[in-house]
Amino acid sequence: MQRRLAFRLVIWLGWAMVGPTAGVGATDAVTGTVPAPDGVAIAYTVRGEGATTLVFVHGWCCDQTYWDHQVRHFCPRCRVVTLDLAGHGRSGQERSVYTMAAFAQDVAAVVTGLELRQVVLVGHSLGGLVIVEAARLMPDRIIGLVPADSLQNVERRVAPEQAAIYLRPLETDFAQSAQAFVRQNMFLPASDSALVDRIAADMAQGPPEVGRAVLREVFLYSVLPALAAVRVPLRCINSDRYPTDVAAARRHLPTFDAVLTPGVGHFNMIEDPVAFNRLLENFLGELPAGGTGGDR
């Protein structure tokens, strides 16, 4: 019971793990790295062209390829950038302390390094927290924020001593605990069993020291100051598996908005990419100039 409560609190706080999808063709891709302020190399991939840039930020123990459905859909009409946060994917793993502020700096390093403007940040779960924090670092470059299955209850907090209890299973056996979490808490009974298997296997291979450090930060981090500082449109695209407390969020950001992808689990951008992409398109269409042109 205690372990299950811990896992559900992780979801509420915005923890993300996604399984790989079929790879996007690399023929038009430009890859590279930029240094974060602490020197860690942050890997990125750029595809497509356009005045507006979509920057996709993954969740915990995954990487930039988990946005393949969205990259494939959006890169014909605008510039699309994916990146690996420090400790994930092709980015460096030598960071000494993993914090939300440092992850936000990873995103800012890519955006500023590529000299991007009119940027819409899209972040899944943990990535949703990261993009809200990152927006504070470059307000002149960001025109919209889309947390995906994230920010379900922005006022929920966990005391440090309680966080230590919740983390204990991952410290004892990271792979087994991660597998149990994925299989028991992140999907619906009707979810694709092959997807469940892929994600569970992927989680078992995550660097335990990174996973534990990042999860500890998620428990102790509060998104409220960053949320209150948001000055651009923000709309969550959340699953209906767990409730989104819109009223709580609007106490800190009156313009907070959320739409739902019903009947899917935590990985709504993978389980129902058609619905997810349509909702993201709707958001882009409401931005100035349809989110496609003009200088800010």
Residue frames relative to the residue before (quaternion, step in Angstrom):
aa qw qx qy qz dx dy dz
M 1.0000 0.0000 0.0000 0.0000 0.00 0.00 0.00
Q 0.6641 0.5048 -0.3120 0.4548 3.58 0.90 -0.89
R 0.6516 0.5059 -0.3217 0.4648 3.56 0.96 -0.81
R 0.6532 0.5108 -0.3241 0.4553 3.60 0.92 -0.84
L 0.6271 0.5229 -0.3365 0.4692 3.61 1.02 -0.76
A 0.6405 0.5275 -0.3293 0.4506 3.55 0.95 -0.83
F 0.6668 0.5073 -0.3065 0.4517 3.56 0.89 -0.93
R 0.6691 0.4890 -0.3169 0.4613 3.60 0.93 -0.79
L 0.6164 0.5299 -0.3493 0.4660 3.57 1.07 -0.65
V 0.5968 0.5603 -0.3575 0.4495 3.56 1.09 -0.67
I 0.6426 0.5116 -0.3218 0.4709 3.56 0.93 -0.87
W 0.6693 0.5063 -0.3078 0.4482 3.59 0.83 -0.97
L 0.7021 0.4617 -0.2705 0.4699 3.58 1.03 -0.74
G 0.6089 -0.6160 0.3349 0.3710 3.57 1.21 -0.15
W 0.3209 0.7465 -0.5172 0.2689 3.59 1.08 0.66
A 0.0659 -0.8296 0.5543 0.0095 3.61 -0.81 0.90
M 0.0871 0.7402 -0.6659 0.0317 3.51 -1.15 0.75
V 0.0157 -0.8158 0.5780 -0.0157 3.57 -0.71 0.99
G 0.4369 -0.6921 0.5160 0.2528 3.51 -1.17 0.62
P 0.6015 -0.5935 0.3957 0.3597 3.57 -1.15 0.55
T 0.2308 -0.7323 0.6223 0.1523 3.52 -1.24 0.55
A 0.7001 -0.4243 0.3343 0.4670 3.54 -1.28 0.07
G 0.5226 -0.6915 0.4058 0.2900 3.57 -0.83 1.00
V 0.4282 -0.6615 0.5552 0.2662 3.53 -1.20 0.69
G 0.5625 -0.6129 0.4351 0.3444 3.56 -1.01 0.77
A 0.3512 -0.7780 0.4957 0.1602 3.54 -0.94 0.93
T 0.3763 0.7748 -0.4639 0.2070 3.62 1.22 0.01
D 0.7749 0.3004 -0.1702 0.5294 3.59 1.01 -0.72
A 0.4945 0.6891 -0.4069 0.3390 3.57 1.25 0.17
V 0.1560 -0.7321 0.6554 0.1013 3.52 -1.19 0.77
T 0.0880 -0.8139 0.5741 0.0156 3.58 -0.61 1.12
G 0.1534 0.7830 -0.5942 0.1015 3.53 -1.22 0.48
T 0.3123 -0.7112 0.5798 0.2461 3.54 -1.29 -0.26
V 0.1184 -0.7354 0.6581 0.1098 3.51 -1.33 0.46
P 0.4670 -0.6778 0.4758 0.3100 3.61 -1.05 0.57
A 0.3887 -0.6568 0.5919 0.2591 3.55 -1.07 0.78
P 0.6952 -0.4752 0.3103 0.4411 3.63 -1.15 0.29
D 0.7068 0.4308 -0.2770 0.4879 3.61 1.07 -0.58
G 0.6387 -0.5792 0.3095 0.4011 3.58 1.27 0.24
V 0.5034 0.6452 -0.4366 0.3738 3.61 1.21 -0.18
A 0.4137 -0.7117 0.5136 0.2420 3.59 -0.89 0.94
I 0.1576 -0.7872 0.5938 0.0545 3.57 -0.77 1.11
A 0.2795 -0.7917 0.5273 0.1304 3.56 -0.56 1.21
Y 0.0100 -0.7962 0.6049 -0.0134 3.56 -1.07 0.76
T 0.1607 -0.7405 0.6400 0.1274 3.54 -1.38 0.27
V 0.1410 -0.7821 0.6046 0.0540 3.56 -0.96 0.94
R 0.0391 0.7736 -0.6314 0.0368 3.55 -1.02 0.90
G 0.8081 0.3087 -0.2125 0.4545 3.56 -1.22 0.52
E 0.2855 -0.7364 0.5908 0.1648 3.52 -1.40 0.06
G 0.3509 0.7270 -0.5494 0.2158 3.55 -1.23 0.43
A 0.6190 -0.5569 0.4027 0.3802 3.56 -1.25 0.41
T 0.7173 0.3687 -0.2232 0.5475 3.56 1.12 -0.71
T 0.1501 -0.7761 0.6075 0.0783 3.55 -1.06 0.80
L 0.2208 -0.7309 0.6314 0.1354 3.53 -0.99 0.92
V 0.0843 -0.7818 0.6174 0.0238 3.58 -0.76 1.07
F 0.1665 -0.8164 0.5517 0.0386 3.55 -0.52 1.26
V 0.1200 -0.7940 0.5958 0.0132 3.56 -0.85 1.09
H 0.3537 -0.7739 0.4976 0.1682 3.55 -0.63 1.17
G 0.5157 -0.6343 0.4852 0.3103 3.53 -1.36 -0.02
W 0.8041 -0.3356 0.2360 0.4301 3.50 -1.40 -0.18
C 0.8584 0.0529 -0.0727 0.5050 3.58 -0.97 0.94
C 0.6089 0.4653 -0.4123 0.4927 3.56 0.93 0.86
D 0.2989 -0.7506 0.5523 0.2053 3.60 -1.18 -0.31
Q 0.7720 -0.4149 0.2402 0.4173 3.54 -1.32 0.08
T 0.5942 0.5929 -0.3799 0.3886 3.63 1.08 -0.46
Y 0.5733 0.6165 -0.3823 0.3808 3.59 1.17 -0.32
W 0.6259 0.4930 -0.3388 0.5004 3.56 1.33 0.01
D 0.2653 0.8212 -0.4842 0.1440 3.61 1.23 0.23
H 0.6292 0.5394 -0.3475 0.4386 3.61 0.95 -0.79
Q 0.6955 0.4599 -0.2759 0.4782 3.57 0.96 -0.83
V 0.6140 0.5416 -0.3503 0.4549 3.59 0.99 -0.75
R 0.6640 0.5174 -0.3000 0.4487 3.55 0.87 -0.98
H 0.7008 0.4820 -0.2681 0.4524 3.57 0.98 -0.85
F 0.8026 0.3682 -0.1677 0.4383 3.59 0.79 -1.00
C 0.5970 0.6177 -0.3928 0.3281 3.64 1.00 -0.56
P 0.5955 0.5531 -0.4129 0.4111 3.69 1.02 -0.28
R 0.7740 0.3704 -0.1877 0.4781 3.60 1.13 -0.48
C 0.8018 0.0573 -0.0509 0.5927 3.62 1.19 -0.22
R 0.6047 -0.5247 0.4276 0.4198 3.54 -1.28 0.11
V 0.0944 -0.7864 0.6102 0.0176 3.55 -0.98 0.93
V 0.0572 -0.7906 0.6097 -0.0042 3.56 -0.84 1.04
T 0.0604 -0.7543 0.6524 0.0423 3.55 -1.00 0.89
L 0.0760 -0.8049 0.5882 0.0197 3.56 -1.15 0.58
D 0.3509 -0.6851 0.5923 0.2380 3.51 -1.36 0.31
L 0.3873 -0.6970 0.5537 0.2400 3.57 -0.78 1.00
A 0.6550 -0.5023 0.3788 0.4186 3.58 -1.18 0.47
G 0.7833 0.2931 -0.2419 0.4920 3.55 -0.99 0.88
H 0.7201 0.3797 -0.2134 0.5401 3.59 1.29 -0.06
G 0.8541 0.1698 -0.1041 0.4806 3.53 -1.24 0.49
R 0.8032 -0.2638 0.2241 0.4848 3.55 -0.94 -0.98
S 0.5183 0.6378 -0.4264 0.3778 3.59 1.24 0.01
G 0.6578 -0.5396 0.3633 0.3797 3.54 -1.26 0.42
Q 0.2877 -0.7674 0.5546 0.1439 3.56 -1.19 0.62
E 0.5077 0.6936 -0.3961 0.3229 3.57 1.24 0.22
R 0.3501 0.7355 -0.5107 0.2750 3.61 1.19 0.29
S 0.3856 -0.7507 0.4888 0.2207 3.57 -0.85 0.92
V 0.7904 0.0978 -0.0405 0.6033 3.60 1.05 -0.74
Y 0.2177 -0.7832 0.5733 0.1028 3.56 -0.66 1.13
T 0.0840 0.7909 -0.5967 0.1063 3.55 -0.59 1.21
M 0.6220 -0.5295 0.4108 0.4050 3.56 -1.26 0.36
A 0.6203 0.5442 -0.3408 0.4505 3.57 1.05 -0.74
A 0.6594 0.4964 -0.3148 0.4687 3.59 0.97 -0.79
F 0.6276 0.5154 -0.3389 0.4749 3.61 1.00 -0.73
A 0.6293 0.5261 -0.3348 0.4638 3.59 1.00 -0.79
Q 0.6458 0.5095 -0.3151 0.4733 3.57 1.05 -0.72
D 0.5661 0.5701 -0.3839 0.4551 3.60 1.14 -0.53
V 0.6741 0.4885 -0.2853 0.4749 3.56 0.91 -0.97
A 0.6677 0.5016 -0.3019 0.4598 3.57 0.90 -0.92
A 0.6160 0.5549 -0.3495 0.4365 3.59 1.04 -0.70
V 0.6623 0.4857 -0.3022 0.4839 3.58 1.01 -0.80
V 0.6743 0.5053 -0.3035 0.4449 3.59 0.84 -0.98
T 0.7225 0.4196 -0.2569 0.4857 3.58 0.82 -0.91
G 0.6293 0.5506 -0.3363 0.4334 3.57 1.03 -0.74
L 0.7186 0.3939 -0.2305 0.5248 3.57 1.11 -0.71
E 0.3799 -0.7563 0.4509 0.2834 3.57 1.34 0.05
L 0.2491 0.7927 -0.5104 0.2217 3.56 0.94 0.96
R 0.0259 -0.7564 0.6530 0.0275 3.52 -1.21 0.69
Q 0.7710 0.2540 -0.2642 0.5208 3.55 -1.28 0.42
V 0.2385 0.7979 -0.4979 0.2418 3.51 0.81 1.15
V 0.1397 -0.7250 0.6678 0.0938 3.51 -1.13 0.83
L 0.2173 -0.7809 0.5770 0.1006 3.57 -0.66 1.15
V 0.0645 -0.7756 0.6279 0.0015 3.56 -0.89 1.02
G 0.0610 0.8299 -0.5486 0.0810 3.60 -0.60 1.09
H 0.3046 -0.7725 0.5332 0.1617 3.56 -0.82 1.00
S 0.8668 -0.0610 -0.0023 0.4950 3.55 -0.85 1.10
L 0.7852 0.1429 -0.0699 0.5985 3.65 -0.23 -1.14
G 0.6414 0.5376 -0.3161 0.4468 3.57 0.99 -0.83
G 0.5915 0.5656 -0.3667 0.4425 3.58 1.15 -0.51
L 0.6357 0.4982 -0.3186 0.4962 3.57 1.06 -0.72
V 0.6503 0.5458 -0.3133 0.4255 3.55 0.95 -0.94
I 0.7037 0.4756 -0.2991 0.4349 3.60 0.81 -0.93
V 0.6049 0.5313 -0.3669 0.4661 3.61 1.08 -0.58
E 0.6543 0.4905 -0.3022 0.4899 3.58 1.00 -0.80
A 0.6616 0.5241 -0.3108 0.4370 3.60 0.95 -0.85
A 0.5984 0.5925 -0.3666 0.3955 3.60 1.04 -0.72
R 0.6179 0.5560 -0.3491 0.4327 3.60 1.12 -0.60
L 0.6653 0.5352 -0.3003 0.4251 3.58 1.14 -0.59
M 0.8107 0.1349 -0.0405 0.5683 3.62 1.15 -0.47
P 0.0140 -0.8630 0.5049 0.0021 3.60 0.72 1.05
D 0.6502 0.5290 -0.3245 0.4383 3.60 1.13 -0.51
R 0.7014 0.4664 -0.2660 0.4688 3.60 1.23 -0.20
I 0.6990 0.4829 -0.2583 0.4599 3.60 1.16 -0.54
I 0.1222 -0.8061 0.5761 0.0586 3.59 -0.89 0.95
G 0.8186 0.0100 -0.0124 0.5741 3.61 1.20 -0.13
L 0.1953 -0.7665 0.6051 0.0910 3.54 -1.25 0.59
V 0.0275 -0.7928 0.6088 -0.0116 3.56 -0.94 0.94
P 0.1095 -0.7674 0.6300 0.0471 3.61 -0.20 1.22
A 0.1950 -0.7914 0.5734 0.0828 3.58 -0.90 0.93
D 0.8163 -0.1330 -0.0112 0.5621 3.54 -0.60 1.27
S 0.5169 0.5923 -0.4039 0.4678 3.50 0.83 1.14
L 0.7990 0.3045 -0.2258 0.4668 3.57 -1.35 0.23
Q 0.2064 0.8088 -0.5284 0.1549 3.60 1.02 0.70
N 0.7863 -0.0353 0.0129 0.6166 3.59 1.04 -0.66
V 0.2103 -0.8442 0.4824 0.1013 3.54 0.06 1.32
E 0.6766 0.5024 -0.2937 0.4511 3.60 1.19 -0.38
R 0.5058 0.6504 -0.4334 0.3651 3.60 1.22 -0.10
R 0.0190 -0.7924 0.6090 -0.0298 3.58 -0.87 1.02
V 0.2185 -0.7498 0.6126 0.1216 3.53 -1.25 0.55
A 0.4298 -0.6947 0.5131 0.2632 3.60 -0.82 0.97
P 0.6309 -0.5715 0.3602 0.3817 3.62 -1.03 0.70
E 0.6724 0.4929 -0.3147 0.4537 3.59 0.92 -0.81
Q 0.6432 0.4982 -0.3233 0.4832 3.57 1.10 -0.64
A 0.6082 0.5496 -0.3455 0.4568 3.57 1.06 -0.73
A 0.6313 0.5405 -0.3349 0.4439 3.58 0.99 -0.79
I 0.6377 0.5159 -0.3216 0.4730 3.57 1.04 -0.76
Y 0.6746 0.5053 -0.2948 0.4503 3.55 0.91 -0.91
L 0.6875 0.4933 -0.2788 0.4542 3.58 1.07 -0.72
R 0.4881 0.7169 -0.4160 0.2732 3.57 1.18 -0.48
P 0.6500 0.5103 -0.3554 0.4368 3.68 0.84 -0.75
L 0.6663 0.4928 -0.3055 0.4689 3.60 1.02 -0.74
E 0.6372 0.5056 -0.3274 0.4807 3.58 1.15 -0.48
T 0.6592 0.5051 -0.3055 0.4658 3.55 1.11 -0.66
D 0.7749 -0.1134 0.1213 0.6098 3.58 0.88 -0.98
F 0.2580 -0.8173 0.4970 0.1361 3.54 0.07 1.31
A 0.6947 0.4960 -0.2954 0.4292 3.59 0.73 -1.03
Q 0.6884 0.4763 -0.2932 0.4618 3.59 0.81 -0.94
S 0.6663 0.4993 -0.3116 0.4578 3.60 0.94 -0.83
A 0.6473 0.5102 -0.3222 0.4657 3.57 0.98 -0.79
Q 0.6297 0.5261 -0.3328 0.4646 3.57 0.98 -0.80
A 0.6650 0.5027 -0.3119 0.4558 3.58 0.88 -0.91
F 0.6314 0.5461 -0.3230 0.4459 3.56 0.98 -0.86
V 0.6820 0.4948 -0.2931 0.4518 3.58 0.78 -1.03
R 0.7356 0.4556 -0.2505 0.4342 3.55 0.72 -1.04
Q 0.7571 0.4202 -0.2160 0.4513 3.59 0.97 -0.78
N 0.8286 0.3131 -0.0980 0.4536 3.58 1.02 -0.73
M 0.7384 0.4832 -0.2353 0.4073 3.58 1.09 -0.46
F 0.7546 0.3398 -0.1870 0.5293 3.58 1.24 -0.13
L 0.4668 -0.6213 0.5427 0.3188 3.50 -1.38 0.13
P 0.6649 -0.5004 0.3483 0.4315 3.62 -1.15 0.33
A 0.7148 0.4500 -0.2552 0.4706 3.58 1.08 -0.68
S 0.4141 0.7250 -0.4695 0.2872 3.61 1.22 0.02
D 0.6184 -0.5630 0.4136 0.3601 3.54 -1.19 0.66
S 0.4075 -0.7435 0.4751 0.2354 3.58 -0.54 1.16
A 0.6151 0.5457 -0.3554 0.4445 3.59 1.07 -0.65
L 0.6356 0.5122 -0.3251 0.4775 3.59 1.04 -0.75
V 0.6257 0.5308 -0.3333 0.4645 3.58 0.96 -0.84
D 0.6671 0.5082 -0.3032 0.4525 3.57 0.89 -0.93
R 0.6600 0.5145 -0.3169 0.4464 3.59 0.92 -0.89
I 0.6755 0.4879 -0.3049 0.4611 3.56 0.91 -0.89
A 0.6402 0.5267 -0.3286 0.4524 3.58 0.95 -0.85
A 0.6638 0.4933 -0.3039 0.4730 3.57 0.95 -0.85
D 0.6381 0.5342 -0.3217 0.4517 3.55 1.00 -0.83
M 0.6649 0.5135 -0.3053 0.4483 3.55 0.93 -0.88
A 0.6281 0.5543 -0.3345 0.4317 3.55 1.03 -0.75
Q 0.7068 0.4606 -0.2566 0.4718 3.58 1.17 -0.55
G 0.4621 0.6949 -0.4490 0.3194 3.62 1.23 -0.07
P 0.5598 -0.5993 0.4403 0.3654 3.62 -1.07 0.66
P 0.4132 -0.7490 0.4463 0.2629 3.64 -0.37 1.12
E 0.6625 0.5163 -0.3281 0.4323 3.60 0.92 -0.83
V 0.6441 0.4889 -0.3220 0.4923 3.59 1.08 -0.66
G 0.6620 0.5326 -0.3092 0.4273 3.56 0.85 -0.97
R 0.6824 0.4790 -0.2949 0.4669 3.57 0.88 -0.89
A 0.6647 0.5095 -0.3138 0.4473 3.59 0.92 -0.87
V 0.6691 0.4947 -0.3056 0.4628 3.57 0.94 -0.86
L 0.6624 0.5060 -0.3169 0.4525 3.58 0.90 -0.84
R 0.6094 0.5365 -0.3509 0.4666 3.58 1.04 -0.70
E 0.6505 0.5090 -0.3121 0.4695 3.58 0.99 -0.81
V 0.6235 0.5394 -0.3423 0.4507 3.59 0.99 -0.77
F 0.6505 0.5201 -0.3195 0.4520 3.58 0.92 -0.86
L 0.7709 0.4018 -0.1934 0.4549 3.57 0.86 -0.96
Y 0.5964 0.5947 -0.3510 0.4092 3.59 1.24 -0.33
S 0.1550 -0.7476 0.6356 0.1142 3.54 -1.17 0.69
V 0.3298 -0.7640 0.5283 0.1688 3.56 -0.78 1.06
L 0.4568 0.7478 -0.4220 0.2325 3.60 1.22 -0.35
P 0.6679 0.4807 -0.3453 0.4512 3.68 0.77 -0.77
A 0.6688 0.4856 -0.3040 0.4738 3.59 0.95 -0.84
L 0.6365 0.5306 -0.3318 0.4508 3.58 1.00 -0.79
A 0.6693 0.5044 -0.2998 0.4559 3.57 0.94 -0.87
A 0.6737 0.5012 -0.2869 0.4612 3.59 1.19 -0.49
V 0.4617 0.6933 -0.4495 0.3225 3.61 1.24 -0.16
R 0.0674 -0.8075 0.5861 -0.0007 3.56 -0.91 0.99
V 0.6465 0.4531 -0.3235 0.5216 3.59 1.23 0.38
P 0.6539 -0.4938 0.3649 0.4421 3.63 -1.16 0.27
L 0.0426 -0.7727 0.6334 -0.0013 3.54 -1.05 0.88
R 0.0839 0.7843 -0.6098 0.0777 3.55 -0.88 0.99
C 0.3066 -0.7368 0.5772 0.1732 3.55 -0.75 1.07
I 0.1427 -0.7124 0.6747 0.1300 3.54 -1.24 0.61
N 0.0440 0.8536 -0.5079 0.1073 3.55 0.01 1.35
S 0.5018 -0.5849 0.5426 0.3343 3.50 -1.31 0.39
D 0.4248 -0.6850 0.5158 0.2902 3.58 -1.19 0.36
R 0.3648 0.7424 -0.4927 0.2702 3.60 1.24 0.25
Y 0.7635 0.1240 -0.0781 0.6289 3.57 1.10 -0.74
P 0.5178 -0.6706 0.4233 0.3208 3.63 -0.91 0.81
T 0.2869 -0.7144 0.6113 0.1834 3.54 -1.23 0.62
D 0.2656 -0.7744 0.5582 0.1348 3.56 -0.66 1.14
V 0.1800 -0.8225 0.5348 0.0719 3.56 0.14 1.33
A 0.6306 0.5517 -0.3409 0.4264 3.59 0.95 -0.83
A 0.6478 0.5132 -0.3257 0.4592 3.59 0.95 -0.83
A 0.6671 0.4995 -0.3084 0.4587 3.59 0.91 -0.87
R 0.6849 0.4991 -0.2988 0.4388 3.59 0.96 -0.81
R 0.5239 0.5933 -0.4317 0.4326 3.59 1.22 -0.09
H 0.7478 0.3594 -0.1900 0.5249 3.57 1.22 -0.47
L 0.7624 0.0796 -0.0541 0.6399 3.57 1.23 -0.55
P 0.3053 -0.8104 0.4664 0.1805 3.60 -0.01 1.27
T 0.7038 0.4561 -0.2713 0.4723 3.62 1.12 -0.55
F 0.3236 0.7612 -0.5028 0.2510 3.61 1.25 0.17
D 0.0106 -0.7929 0.6084 -0.0321 3.56 -0.97 0.90
A 0.0326 -0.7884 0.6142 0.0140 3.56 -1.20 0.54
V 0.0746 -0.7496 0.6559 0.0479 3.54 -1.16 0.77
L 0.3653 -0.7725 0.4981 0.1474 3.54 -1.17 0.63
T 0.2247 -0.6894 0.6666 0.1731 3.49 -1.35 0.55
P 0.2104 -0.8368 0.4906 0.1215 3.61 -0.05 1.22
G 0.8261 0.3271 -0.2056 0.4102 3.50 -1.32 0.46
V 0.6745 0.4161 -0.3195 0.5194 3.59 1.17 0.43
G 0.5538 -0.6262 0.4464 0.3193 3.52 -1.31 0.28
H 0.8410 -0.2394 0.1657 0.4560 3.50 -1.33 -0.46
F 0.7314 0.4117 -0.2316 0.4919 3.59 1.02 -0.74
N 0.0027 -0.8662 0.4997 0.0016 3.56 0.75 1.03
M 0.6349 0.5343 -0.3477 0.4366 3.61 1.06 -0.55
I 0.6849 0.4223 -0.2744 0.5265 3.57 1.29 -0.29
E 0.7020 0.4798 -0.2793 0.4462 3.59 0.88 -0.92
D 0.7909 0.0410 -0.0297 0.6098 3.61 1.09 -0.62
P 0.0572 -0.8500 0.5230 0.0269 3.60 0.47 1.15
V 0.5840 0.5795 -0.3864 0.4170 3.61 1.08 -0.58
A 0.6891 0.4590 -0.2777 0.4873 3.57 0.85 -0.96
F 0.6464 0.5255 -0.3263 0.4467 3.57 0.91 -0.88
N 0.6905 0.4848 -0.2878 0.4532 3.58 0.82 -0.98
R 0.6218 0.5342 -0.3422 0.4592 3.58 1.05 -0.71
L 0.6746 0.4866 -0.2983 0.4682 3.59 0.92 -0.87
L 0.6340 0.5050 -0.3285 0.4848 3.57 1.07 -0.67
E 0.6198 0.5317 -0.3331 0.4714 3.59 1.03 -0.75
N 0.6301 0.5367 -0.3338 0.4512 3.58 0.96 -0.83
F 0.6541 0.5101 -0.3064 0.4669 3.57 0.95 -0.89
L 0.6595 0.5095 -0.3132 0.4554 3.60 0.88 -0.90
G 0.6588 0.5335 -0.3054 0.4338 3.55 1.02 -0.81
E 0.6706 0.4881 -0.2976 0.4727 3.59 1.20 -0.42
L 0.5500 0.6043 -0.4077 0.4076 3.59 1.23 -0.15
P 0.6799 -0.4757 0.3368 0.4450 3.63 -1.16 0.37
A 0.8349 0.0759 -0.1186 0.5320 3.55 -0.99 0.98
G 0.6191 -0.5733 0.3426 0.4132 3.59 1.11 0.65
G 0.5609 -0.6219 0.3799 0.3928 3.55 1.25 0.35
T 0.6542 0.5579 -0.2989 0.4140 3.59 1.18 0.34
G 0.8516 0.0783 -0.0268 0.5175 3.62 1.02 -0.20
G 0.6923 0.4912 -0.3609 0.3863 3.49 -1.40 0.20
D 0.4295 -0.6808 0.5276 0.2713 3.55 -1.14 0.61
R 0.4735 -0.6625 0.4982 0.2977 3.52 -1.13 0.63
